Amino acid sequence: MKKKMSSSSDSDPFAECAHKEEAIRCYLKRLDEIKEIAKQEYGIESCEFDEMFRNEFLNERLGTTPIPIAHSKHGFSQFPVHYLTMCFIKYVYSQLRRYMVYIAVLAILLTLVNYRAELTRVFMRNIQVYIYPGMRLWRKLTMPIIRQFPQLTQLYDETCLISNPFFRVANLDCSPCADVINVVDLTIAPHFDFVGSNIPHIIKQIDGTNKSVARIHRLYQRNRDMFRSEADRIYSSDGSIANLDQLFDVMLNKSGKTTAKSIHILWRINRMTPGRILRALFPAPKAIPQHAGIDIERYVAFDMNGGVTYQLPSTDCSNMFVHQAIGSRIIHLKPTVECEDQCRRISVKLKENQTLFYDWWYWKPISSPAQQLIKTTSVSYIGSYCI
């Protein structure tokens, strides 16, 4: 080992170290390298190496008497008992220091769990003062982002940004759908008290407005800027249709190119102003109780050339209605996961000017073309209300 140490020091190892701090770093680096060689080739532990180095330094530099060292039959240094004790204490201390952080974190977590009720009361009592100042600060911090991406303001009206597809209701009472064998037809004998009973039923509603895709387009043209800024979100089965202008271009065939492809487009409205303007063409069903509140979120589904099969969307309010404004569709009411063992699947053909009522707690509706061979256009208005 001394031979290796001397060979490494033949050429000045600190020649590249110009300053005092650099010399010290180089010195420590070389010392670590020698310590690693001693451990790998001679089996000398770090603690033993430190003592040997200390003795050598005291002997040569200070002229003191080194600590007597004996050698075992295995060739390893045998140090005095007091020094081995110190090495053991240092080792235990280093291990405790390593795990001290984990012990502290665990102690803090146990404290929070044991005193969570008291900590919650203290937190809620003191946080009230900082809510509004914190919101004002947050608003100032986010203003540059909103100016750069104004479309993010649409998220303000969202009640749910990310839905949970695995959500299930425990012990849901499925008795409202357990005895339902078909959709009740009230188009011939209206009975408005039937609304709100959770049993699917249809009524006929003629409001005197002549609905057509061209008339919807004219309404859009008169309020184009407003619709583009507040209600321009659509979903299309055709990737080439991404906004309302392209929607009406395809539905009205403005390009002059006919297509036999079935297309489904869903127009979503979740703001007050566009919803109020659409009421001119799609008024609320008269069968809805007067004390009920109409949900702001609503949809207009366009199906061209028969359309495709798709699941109708859900809104915040569970009392849903589907008004068939143009054409016809077949609505399959599939029981929800919680009630699929107790309720059966039912279907109804929803004709023009008819409105279907159902409750999405018990039914998941699927819309399919009414006539597979005849390619027709269909427009459905989907909304909901809370009682």
QUILINDA-V30966 format. One record per helix or strand. SS is the DSSP state (hx for helix, st for strand). FROM is the first residue (numbers start at 1). TO is the last residue. If there is no record, write none. Layout:
BEGIN
ss	from	to
SS	FROM	TO
SS	FROM	TO
END
This chain:
BEGIN
ss	from	to
hx	2	8
hx	20	42
hx	46	61
st	70	71
st	77	78
hx	81	114
hx	116	148
hx	150	157
hx	175	178
st	184	185
hx	192	194
st	201	204
hx	213	222
hx	224	230
st	233	236
hx	244	251
st	263	269
hx	272	278
st	293	294
st	298	304
st	310	311
st	319	326
st	329	335
hx	337	339
st	346	350
st	354	359
st	363	369
st	378	386
END
